[in-house]
Every structure is written in C-alpha cells, then in structure tokens.
Amino acid sequence: MGASGIPIDRIDIHVEVPRVEYEKLTDDKFGEPSADIRKRVGVARQIQRERFTTLEVSVSCNADMHPAEIRRFCMLDESGRSLIPAAMK
C-alpha cells in the first residue's frame, strides 16, 4: 500500500466523454422504441446460440466465452492487430 493507504497497483481507467450539445439535450426527438431494441437483441442472441451449438463446453452467449472461444470466434483483422500495440502503450 502507498502512504495514503490506497493500493499502488490499482488500475486507473480514463475515458474521454465528449460534450453533449445543448440542442441534443433539449430537442423533442425520442430515442428508439424499446420494442425495436428488444427485437434486435433477440436476433443477436439467436445468432450467438447458433454460433455455439458445435462446442463441447457450455457457452450460450458471447459473455460466456472463455479464451479458447474468443481465439476461435473473434479473429482480429490487420487493423485490429495493429491497434493492440498502440492501445498497450
């Protein structure tokens, strides 16, 4: 622990959040209806269930994936691979 009692090996995450324009906060437009979002989520969940039907381990959605499934189903393209070293720096 550091002198302040806070562990010095903590992880700091910094996220830049852009300013929201006043007009966007005050306009009369409504967001997407929940029913539309629910349909889209249902379709995504079905795609995930179908993707994992051939696996011997119990994975029903992306959140359940382990490193082996991530390596199998989440291959990075060249731009993704080049982004990793930059993100690490």
C-alpha positions in Angstrom: 0.0 0.0 0.0 1.1 3.5 -0.6 1.4 6.2 2.1 -2.3 7.1 1.7 -3.5 3.6 2.3 -4.6 3.1 -1.3 -3.0 0.1 -3.1 -0.5 1.4 -5.6 -1.2 -1.4 -8.0 -4.7 -0.2 -8.7 -6.0 0.2 -12.3 -6.8 3.7 -13.4 -9.2 4.0 -16.3 -9.6 7.3 -18.1 -12.4 7.7 -20.6 -12.9 10.9 -22.6 -16.6 11.8 -22.8 -17.4 14.4 -25.4 -19.6 17.3 -24.5 -23.3 16.9 -25.5 -24.6 19.8 -27.5 -27.4 21.7 -25.8 -29.7 21.2 -28.8 -29.4 17.4 -28.4 -30.4 17.6 -24.8 -33.4 19.8 -25.3 -34.9 18.6 -28.7 -38.2 16.9 -28.8 -36.9 13.7 -30.6 -37.4 10.5 -28.8 -35.0 7.6 -28.9 -35.5 4.2 -30.4 -38.5 2.3 -29.0 -37.8 -0.4 -26.5 -39.7 -3.0 -28.6 -37.3 -2.3 -31.6 -34.3 -2.7 -29.4 -35.7 -5.9 -27.8 -36.1 -7.4 -31.3 -32.6 -6.6 -32.3 -31.2 -8.1 -29.1 -33.3 -11.2 -29.7 -31.8 -11.6 -33.1 -28.3 -11.2 -31.7 -28.9 -13.7 -29.0 -30.2 -16.3 -31.6 -27.1 -15.7 -33.7 -24.9 -16.4 -30.6 -26.8 -19.5 -29.7 -26.4 -20.9 -33.2 -22.7 -20.0 -33.2 -22.0 -22.0 -30.1 -24.1 -25.2 -30.9 -21.0 -27.1 -32.0 -19.0 -26.5 -28.9 -18.4 -29.2 -26.3 -18.4 -26.6 -23.5 -21.5 -24.8 -22.3 -21.5 -21.4 -24.0 -24.8 -19.8 -24.8 -23.8 -16.2 -25.4 -20.7 -14.0 -26.0 -20.4 -13.2 -22.3 -19.9 -16.9 -21.5 -16.9 -17.3 -23.9 -13.5 -18.4 -22.5 -10.1 -17.6 -24.1 -10.4 -20.6 -26.4 -13.7 -19.5 -27.8 -12.5 -15.9 -28.1 -9.5 -17.1 -30.1 -11.8 -19.2 -32.3 -14.6 -16.7 -33.0 -13.0 -13.3 -32.6 -10.2 -13.2 -35.0 -8.8 -9.7 -35.5 -8.2 -8.3 -38.9 -4.9 -6.4 -39.7 -6.2 -3.0 -38.5 -7.4 -4.7 -35.2 -4.0 -6.3 -34.7 -2.2 -3.1 -35.3 -4.4 -1.3 -32.8 -3.4 -3.6 -29.9 0.2 -2.4 -29.5 -1.0 1.2 -29.7 -3.6 0.6 -27.0 -1.0 -1.1 -24.8 1.3 2.0 -25.0 
